[in-house]
Amino acid sequence: MGAWGIGHWIVVLLIVLVVFGTKRLRNAGKDLGEAVKGFKEGMRDPDEKPAGQLGNERKAESQEQSERDRAQH
């Protein structure tokens, strides 16, 4: 008796849509997404680079290392 079925959740969703409207819910979702994105950017170190840039640096470092190894031999 305490568990809510899918029918209950559909009724709750319809009531929320009627009370708030789709435009207000869309704006709230957009604001929440921007807040999460801002939080993630704020948690990143200023010196830290995105993952895509790390791969390029590692490739360049390994190429430099291999060139140094060739020059020594």
N, C-alpha and C positions, 0 to 999 in steps of 0.2 A: 504493500500500500504506500510505502514511503518513496518508492522509486518513481521517477518521472519518465514517461514514455515519449516517443517521438511526437505523438499527437499533442501532448502538453507543451512541448517546446515550440511547435508550430504556432499554437495559439498565443504563446508568450511573444514570439517574434512578430506576429501580426499586430498585437496590441502595441508593441514598441514602435512599429512602423507607423501606426495610426497616430500615436501620441507625438512622436518626434518628427516624423516625416523623413523621406529618403534623402533630401538635400542636407538636412542637419546631421544625419548619421554619416553621410558621405564626407562632410566637412570634418566631423569628429575623427573619422578613420584617417583622413589625410593628415590632420594635426598630430595624431598619435604616431603615424609613420615617420613624420618629420622629426618628432621628438626622439624617437628611437635612433634615427640616423644621426642626429646631433649628438646624442649620448655616446654612440659608438665612436664618432670622430673625436669627441672630447677625451675618451679613454685611451686613445692611441697616443703614443709618445711623439713629440714633435720631430725627433730624429729618426723614428721608425718609418720605414718605407713600406708601401703596399706590397703584397706578396708577388705581384707580377713583376715589380722592379727588382726584387731580390734574385730571381732566377737569372736575369741578365747580368747582374754583378757577379754572381757565382761563376757563370760561364766565362766572363772576362778574366776573373782571377785564375780559373783553371787553365785558360789559354796562356796567360802570362807565366804561370808556373811551368807549364810544359815547354814554353820557349826557353825559360831559364835552365831547365833540365837538359835541353838539347845543346845549349850554349856551353854547358859545363862538360859535356861528353865529347 
